[in-house]
């Protein structure tokens, strides 16, 4: 009788799987039982549930009794076991070689892992926002006097509002107003107040654009009232000792205290964000929504899904033109993807020091280079080693080994080495991460979850490289003829192996030389930057922040100048080399001019030399009004003035139709106030009598410690309780070249490692060559050759290889480094010294590595090597 | 002697084979274990135990005729061998003798609170 249930079929894949692993003789009864069980299950359960249950029982047959015996003890398995055994024996037999192989491969992999994870971090900036591909920053370039443009990250406050109103593609927009060097005195009560820097003022739409993860509170309501405040987890802990502080209040102290209600707590801002904050409050300036004149806001927008950014770019230009009817020329307005800002944007006023795409390429190339060098090393050593194993291979072939089985044997040996090397590399890389946090500028660990995945990926890459590195010797050695192999005759193939070995050595040394030259040039450039005359006396200048808190700055300055170690004190509203403002000077053709507001003592204190004209004068009140400037030479010439015009009123500002005159009171020499990549730009000093942000103190003593104590005493008397926070002007200048500093550090480490690996390779190859030629050396000595003669014969060959490598590498590195240096407006010369040094050092180290061994070989009593056979 | 020991689960399977005689095979042995002891076991576990019992010589088996509800596949029917019977008896005796050696005192000691 036909049973309807017999039409049910258990999952086919499960059956196939069972058939694959289950022993033939058990299969029938097992399948029968399972099938019967399945039919029973189907009576009460759905197909899906029964299928799951069927799979469960099939998987339960994965027990030793049911598995096919083939997997356990077939010929196949025994062979593989023996391969592992031989590989292990071979590794132990050549301990030095094995160790060198593992070390150089391990170091190479460590570099690769290190750089890979570092680059991955750099590339992941700002990707944590939801829809990060739809978030953009809108920026407008400024015009410079010569018609050039000055890329600038800041925008007027009216822009964000107008964009959202006029362009339907913009889903939401928000303004970010950063600290601009200010400090905020914030406290939960009178007793517990701290100075805070990381306070951003923004719009209620901040969280429509950005998505910083919330711990407490809601993004929708976080900033919907002017008195609301958002803070980070660590700030909540700092002020209240707990995380959930919703509803608490914090006061921002100032001329009029502002009480803020805490509406949300967010996670501390990720280090992979191009801007950071501890507090968010609402913007509370009047009349900014229609203001197109203040360039100190950052505008971020989130566009709608599937917006064509190029089309939007075109619309932006038109929009800006219609929004600014008062403008004669329209500076380009454009968008930057938020994920590109960290690596690709290098505008004036970036919110933090950005990375540099060029450096990423350089690091990436270096990582691959070092890995390449170590793989070449491995290849080289294995090939050299293989020539010694001809007899073993011959015997194997006589016993009936196929080409295939020889290949698998060598591949297994290679993979075993690679796996060991990956482990060593992983340990090295982790050690690097732990020790180089400050070089990288952030903490990295392979043990972080997201990096473990990367590690697996690298492991896979390593295995692929391992197969490549193992395949050549495997194919090469298994192709020997049996008879010649047993006799130890290496015919053409041996010679070709030696040729390949030489080529590989040359490649290694070329890469090493290029890296040496690169490191030297980067260091030279940094030294040049650090030692260059900036155009004024920048040493021993102390800057004290929070100076606005001093009510009478003139008295404070007088007090300071009573300290013998202080030669001059001054105050200013900006930091040369750091924070300064820009204005447009000159009419009809405006010059975009950087300026700092100072007092009359500044010029003297900083050691600026007046080429023409006079300094500001306290006795002449008009100096502190209107357009009375002291400018650098560049500014003078850009304004179209000459030294003759100094001291005479010239048209300087246009205010609608009226033109206001100003006077250049004095001219100073050009000086550096930006990084050395750009040309010196126009700069002006302006004198005003208001209270200023920073105190500048010029020291004339080397006893910094004692002087600082004295300054602090004077500060504490005058500062109304503001903290004594200071730094030296040199530090500001040093921070302009952070990227180059980072590059030079990493380059130094990598070059050292690359050279180390290359020379380890050369050491091993030389070692083998000499061992091969011990008899020849002995015969030569018996026939009267001297020690120097014999060792010279061997050393010269290796030195020749290094020379060839240098001949290839030096012109190449000259080209590469000229390219790199051309990115600097002020740069060091690529003198012959650097190249001589690279050539000399590679030759010297090669000579020591090979020379030592060859002399030792030449010193051996010839009898010892001739006595056998 | 290694290999002739009767494990706890094996003993259970062996007993059930006896109970189900002559119709004992993998699936109904499992079903019986579930109904008699409430222990949920996988089919694979039963087969594994059967294979061990057979290796030790405690059971023998033969293939029965094909039936329709198994998709035409034959089932393997198990029955206890003489040595299997002996192993069962030995286990049974050992357990009984051990149980009998437990003194009254030890058993009484379990009766908390009940005094003579």
Interface residues (C-beta under 8 A of the other chain):
Chain A: X3 X5 X6 X26 X28 X29 X30 X31 X32 X33 X34 X35 X36 X37 X39 X56 X57 X59 X60 X61 X62 X63 X65 X66
Chain B: X25 X26 X27 X42 X43 X44 X45 X47 X48 X51 X52 X63 X68 X69 X70 X71 X73 X74 X75 X76
